[in-house]
């Protein structure tokens, strides 16, 4: 199935990795930030609806449009599916604040709208607010299994 002109929430993509095909689903698009997606734990499915029923392995912000424009290979649009209820709200990301030496001084939590100081973010499983390069996404996906 060809890639649509614009990707949107619910779109499911297959990405080839050295360990086989892995899937992601776009959950949010919020300009000026990169696409938010969830990596789906492999469940053997190939149909978009069945793939989307898989559990979320991790959440990341990735500039998929840029990767596609730059000719990143091994990406295939497989369809659109409803987002699982747990992934419909914009995810909270954590952001380390560092001193001049690079040491983490404290943490912020970002909900897509604003930042709040969040000491508990240091020990949480919240995703880091960073733009994950496409090659790094492919590597992380390859580690799922």
C-alpha positions as CSV (number, residue, x, y, z in Angstrom):
1,X,0.0,0.0,0.0
2,X,1.6,3.4,-1.0
3,X,2.3,6.0,1.7
4,X,-0.4,8.6,2.0
5,X,0.5,12.2,1.2
6,X,0.3,13.0,4.9
7,X,0.6,10.6,7.8
8,X,-1.7,11.0,10.7
9,X,-2.8,9.5,14.1
10,X,-3.7,5.9,13.7
11,X,-1.5,5.2,10.7
12,X,0.4,2.0,11.0
13,X,3.8,1.6,9.4
14,X,6.0,-1.5,8.9
15,X,9.7,-0.8,9.2
16,X,12.3,-3.3,8.1
17,X,15.1,-3.9,10.6
18,X,18.0,-6.3,10.7
19,X,15.8,-8.5,12.9
20,X,12.8,-8.5,10.7
21,X,9.7,-6.3,10.2
22,X,8.6,-4.2,13.2
23,X,5.6,-1.9,13.4
24,X,4.8,1.6,14.7
25,X,1.6,3.6,14.9
26,X,1.4,7.3,14.9
27,X,-0.4,8.5,18.0
28,X,-0.1,12.3,17.8
29,X,0.9,15.1,15.5
30,X,1.4,18.4,17.2
31,X,3.3,21.1,15.3
32,X,6.0,22.2,15.7
33,X,7.1,18.9,17.3
34,X,7.9,15.7,15.5
35,X,5.4,12.9,15.2
36,X,4.7,10.9,18.4
37,X,4.5,7.2,17.8
38,X,4.3,4.0,19.7
39,X,6.4,1.0,18.8
40,X,4.3,-2.1,18.9
41,X,5.6,-5.3,20.4
42,X,5.7,-7.9,17.6
43,X,2.5,-10.0,17.7
44,X,2.8,-11.8,14.3
45,X,0.0,-9.8,12.7
46,X,0.3,-8.0,9.4
47,X,-3.1,-6.4,9.1
48,X,-3.2,-2.8,10.5
49,X,-6.1,-3.5,12.9
50,X,-4.5,-6.6,14.3
51,X,-1.0,-5.0,14.5
52,X,-2.5,-2.1,16.4
53,X,-3.9,-4.4,19.1
54,X,-0.4,-5.2,20.1
55,X,1.1,-3.7,23.3
56,X,3.1,-0.6,23.3
57,X,6.8,-1.3,23.7
58,X,7.9,2.3,23.8
59,X,6.9,5.8,22.8
60,X,9.1,8.2,20.9
61,X,9.1,11.4,18.9
62,X,10.5,10.8,15.4
63,X,10.5,13.1,12.3
64,X,9.0,10.5,10.0
65,X,8.2,13.0,7.3
66,X,11.9,14.0,7.1
67,X,13.0,10.3,7.1
68,X,10.6,9.6,4.2
69,X,11.7,12.8,2.3
70,X,15.3,11.8,2.8
71,X,14.5,8.5,1.2
72,X,14.8,6.2,4.2
73,X,14.1,2.8,2.9
74,X,12.3,-0.1,4.3
75,X,9.1,1.8,5.4
76,X,5.7,0.6,4.3
77,X,2.3,2.1,5.1
78,X,0.0,-0.9,6.0
79,X,-3.1,1.0,6.9
80,X,-5.0,2.9,9.5
81,X,-6.4,1.5,12.8
82,X,-7.9,2.8,16.0
83,X,-5.5,3.8,18.7
84,X,-5.8,1.7,21.9
85,X,-7.5,3.6,24.7
86,X,-4.3,3.8,26.7
87,X,-2.5,5.6,23.9
88,X,-5.1,8.2,23.0
89,X,-4.0,10.9,25.5
90,X,-0.9,12.8,24.6
91,X,1.9,11.1,26.5
92,X,3.9,12.8,29.2
93,X,7.6,13.0,28.5
94,X,10.5,13.7,30.9
95,X,13.2,16.1,30.3
96,X,16.5,16.2,32.2
97,X,17.9,19.7,33.1
98,X,21.7,19.6,33.3
99,X,24.4,21.8,34.8
100,X,27.4,23.0,32.9
101,X,29.3,19.8,33.6
102,X,26.5,17.7,32.1
103,X,25.1,16.4,35.4
104,X,21.4,16.1,35.8
105,X,20.3,18.7,38.3
106,X,16.5,18.1,38.2
107,X,13.8,16.8,35.9
108,X,10.8,18.4,34.1
109,X,7.7,16.6,32.9
110,X,6.2,17.8,29.6
111,X,2.6,17.0,28.6
112,X,2.7,18.5,25.2
113,X,1.4,21.9,26.5
114,X,3.7,22.9,29.4
115,X,6.6,21.9,31.6
116,X,6.5,21.2,35.3
117,X,9.2,20.3,37.7
118,X,9.0,16.6,38.4
119,X,11.5,15.0,40.9
120,X,9.8,11.6,40.4
121,X,10.6,11.7,36.7
122,X,14.2,10.7,37.5
123,X,13.0,7.2,38.4
124,X,10.0,6.8,36.1
125,X,9.4,4.9,32.9
126,X,8.3,8.0,31.1
127,X,9.9,8.5,27.7
128,X,12.7,11.1,27.3
129,X,11.7,14.2,25.4
130,X,14.1,13.9,22.5
131,X,13.9,13.7,18.8
132,X,14.8,10.1,18.0
133,X,16.7,9.9,14.7
134,X,15.2,7.4,12.3
135,X,18.3,5.1,12.3
136,X,18.0,5.0,16.1
137,X,14.3,4.1,15.9
138,X,15.2,1.3,13.5
139,X,17.8,0.0,16.0
140,X,15.4,0.2,18.9
141,X,12.8,-1.6,16.9
142,X,15.2,-4.4,16.0
143,X,15.7,-5.1,19.7
144,X,12.0,-5.9,20.1
145,X,11.2,-9.5,20.0
